[in-house]
Amino acid sequence: MRLRLDISYDGTHFRGWARQPGLRTVQQTLEDALARVLGGEVRLVVAGRTDAGVHATGQVAHLDLDDAQASRLARGRAREGEDDGGIAALARRVNGALGAYADVTVRRVRRAPDGFDARFSPVWRRYEYRIADDSYDPLERHRTTFVRGRLDADAMDAAAGSLIGLHDFAAYCKPREEATTIRTLLAFSWRRDDEGVLLAHVKADAFCHSMVRALVGACVAVGEGRLSAEDVVRIRDARERVPEVKVLAARGLTLTEVGYPADELLSLRAAQTRARREL
């Protein structure tokens, strides 16, 4: 049985999503809690492996239960008064194992449709980045980056829009051996909210390592007057990292949503994602 988990977390005190020996990570924390509830070995497959300090309100993962775990889950069905094999109650039970005021929570658990793969089936991911450049709210400090000096939001928005499309984003990614940096940037925009905080909304079919924070860094350079919209396109097309583009802090970044196709297209989408991208 494959289950889909919808997850939120404050990344401040995690060293990213992925398990790392001797370090506290979101994956290990959740897998340990799931194992206490289900027994046996638990391994989560995630839609996006966020870096240390990055938050999520719309993370998605899947979990494959063996027969013993499915039976153990179902045994709680009568006690919970449910007829779904205990799936609906799993989120509550796992959150109980995580403890009160935990910095990670499972918002929903459901049976995954045939062909669903949390990592390979998405058609897009959406992130938000928050920047305070005028006033600073200490209650928002864990999810907002502070930049000194008033930024030109209109110039940043124009620069963001110029980067949209299918391109090689090597200039805005940390290189990984044999990993492609070709991505389709579907949407990228900036606006100020009612409190004056700058919000970036970034949507792509997928993101390479540090891509969002580097794109944000390029736009901040535009907002400061150090680069133009033409410069960020020129840098992208040169496909080489440059010192003018800084990777901004992880604290301002939140994974807000992962989009999946209709159930009948999940397997096809997973196969397309596994294929190497080309321009």
N, C-alpha and C positions, 0 to 999 in steps of 0.2 A: 504494500500500500504506500503510495506517495502522497505526502501532505504538503500543502503550501502554507507558509508562515509569513504574516505581515508584521514587521518589526520596527520599533523606534528606539533610538538611543541618543544619549548625550555622550559624545566622543571624548570629552575633556580628559577623562582619566583612563582611557583605553589606548593601547598602542596599536590601534587600527583594528580591522576586522579579523584578519587571518591569524591562526594559531602561531605562536612563537615561543620557543622554550624559555621558561622563566619569566615571561611577560604577561600582563593582564590584557586580554583581547576580548572583543565582543563574541567571536566564534567560540572560544573556549568557555566563556562564562555561560553562554546559552546551551552549549552542548553538555556541560556538566549538570545544569539544571534539568535539561531534558532527560539525561541518563538517570537522574534520581527519581524521576517520575515514571519513566518507561522501562528502566533496566537495560542492560546490555550496552553495546557500543552505539554511539550516535554520531553521525557526521552530517553537517549541513552544507548545502551547495547554495551560494549566494548570487544575487543578481549583480552586485557591484562591490568589490573588495575595497572599502574605504580606508584611507590612510589614518595614521595616528592623529587624534584631535578632531577628525571630521564627524559630523553628526548625521542622523538620519531620522526622518519622520515617515518615509515610505520605502524602507528597505524590504526586499522580498527574498526568501530562501525556501528551498525544499528539503524534505527529509524522507528517506525511505525506511519504512518500518519492516522488520522481519516478522515472522509469524508469532514469535513469543511476545514481541512488543505490541503487536496488534491485539493479541489476546488479552494482555495485561491492561491495555487501554479500554477494551470492551468490557472488562470485568467491573469497571467503575460505572458502566452505563445504568444499571439498575439503581445504584445509589444516587446518581445524579438525575434520574428520571428522564433520560434522553434515549432516543432511538437511532443515533448515528454512530454507534460504536464508541462513544466517548470523545469524539473529535472536538465538538464544540467546547467541552469542558477542559480540553488540554491547555489552552491559553491560560485559563484561570489557575490551573494546577501548577504550571511552569512559573507563572508570575509569583505564586505563593512560595515556590522553591527559591526564587531570586530574592525574596524578602521585601519588606516595606521600603518605599522610596528608592527603589533600585534605579540605576542609571541606564538600564536597558529593560524593555518590556515587549512581550508578544501581544500585539493588538488583536490578532485574529488567526485562527487555524481552520483550514478547510481541506477537504479531499481535493487533490490536484486532478485536473482533467487529463485524459490520455495524451501523451506527447509533451506534457508540460515539463520544461527545464528552466529553473529560475535563472540560470546563467546564460543559456544559449537561445532561449525563446523570446526575450524582449525585442521589441521593435524600436524602443527609445528609452532613455533615462533622462530625468529632469533634476537639475540642481538649483539651489538658491545661494547667493553669496551676499552677505550683509557688511556694509562699510559705514562707519560713523566718521564724518569729516568735520563736523561742526560741534554739536553737543554729544555728550557721552553718557549713556545710561548704565550705571554699574550693575543693574539687575540683568542686563543683556550682555554682560562682558564675555560670557562663555561662548556666545554664538555670533559675536560681532567683532570685526577688525577695525581698529582705530587708525585713521590716516590724518596726519597734521596738514592743515591747509585746505581751503575750500576747493573742491573738485568741480570741473565743468561737466555736469551730468549729460547735457545735450551732446557734447563732443564725444563722450564715452559711448553714448547710445549709437551715434553714427558710426563710430569705429567698430562696435560690436556687430552692427548690421552688415558691415562690409566683409566680415569673415564667414558669413553663412554659406553653406554649400558643401559639396563633396570635394575634399582637398587632402593633401598630405600635411598633417599638422606636426611634423617632426620638430619644427622650431618651438612648439608649445608643449612638448612632451619630454619627460625624462626617458632616455632611450633604454630599451630592454632588448637583449639579444634575440634576434629572429622574430621579434614582435613587430607587426605592421603599425604604422602611425596614420594610416588612411582612415578618415572618419567623415561622416556626413553630419555637419552641424546644422540642425534643423531650425533652431531659434536661439537668438542671443540678444538681450535687450537690457537697458538700465532705466530705472525710474526712482524717484524719491517717494517714500511713504509719508503718511501724515505727520510723523515725528521728524522728518528730514533725513532719515536714514536711506542711504543708497542701496537699492536692491537690484542684483543681477539675476535674471532668469535665463538659464542655459539648458538647452535640450539637444541631444544628439542620439544617433543610433547606438553609439557606445563612446566611451572616453578612454584615451590612453593615460598612462601614469602622470599625474599632476597637471593634466591638460586644463581643467577648469581654472585652477588657481593661477596658471600661467596666462591664460586668456584674460582673466581678471587683472592680473598684473600689467598686461599690455594696455588695457583700457585705463587703468589708474595713471599710467605714464602719459596717456593722451589727456586725461582729465587734469593733470598737472602742467600740461603744455610742453612736455619733453618729447612727445611723439605726436604724429598726426594719424588720421585714419589711413592715409596712403602708406605710411610707414608700417603699420601693423600688417597690412596686406603684403607689402614688399618683404617683410621678415618671414611671413608665412610661406611665401613662394620661394624664398631662398632655402628653406628647409634646414636652417642651421640656427641653433640657439645663440642668442646675443645677450650681452650683459645689461642692455637697456630694459629687458623684460624680466621682472622679478616674479618669482613664485610666491604669492601672498600666503599669509598664515592660514593654517588649517581651521582655526577656530571659527572663521566666518562662513564656512561651507557646510551646507546641509543637503543630503540626498532626499528629495521630496516626493518623487514618484517614479515608478517603473511601469512602462506600458507594454502590454502583451497583445498579440493578435487574437482573432476569434479562435475558439477551441480547435476547429478543424484545420487551422493553419499552423498550429504550434510546432508540429514535427517538421514541417517544411521550413519554418523560420529557423529552427535550431540547425538544420542542415545548411542553410544559407550562411548563418553566422559562423559556422565552423570552417567554411571555405575562405581561403586567403583573399583579402580585399585588394583590388587594383583600381587605379584611376582610369 
